[in-house]
């Protein structure tokens, strides 16, 4: 279980998942999607619980990647155009054979 909702796998593309109420049916509620909302491939058997925990059932080797919370905002800008950034919390999930 992870309290996270964004990942980057070996294809270097960000993928997103979120918690949804039972009446919501968008793809991001039932698995990871790409930035354009299309299901990520290979697919994961994953969902987010109400408390923010990311559950894999079952976990697969293709789920390995860099996970972070999609609601953390590592970059901030101000009116003068200056930008500051702080690396948000990440978990590197790996598979050992």
Secondary structure as UniProt FT lines:
FT   STRAND          6..8
FT   TURN            10..11
FT   STRAND          14..16
FT   TURN            22..23
FT   HELIX           27..29
FT   TURN            35..36
FT   STRAND          46..48
FT   TURN            50..51
FT   STRAND          54..56
FT   HELIX           61..63
FT   STRAND          65..68
FT   TURN            70..71
FT   STRAND          75..77
FT   TURN            79..80
FT   STRAND          83..85
FT   STRAND          90..93
//
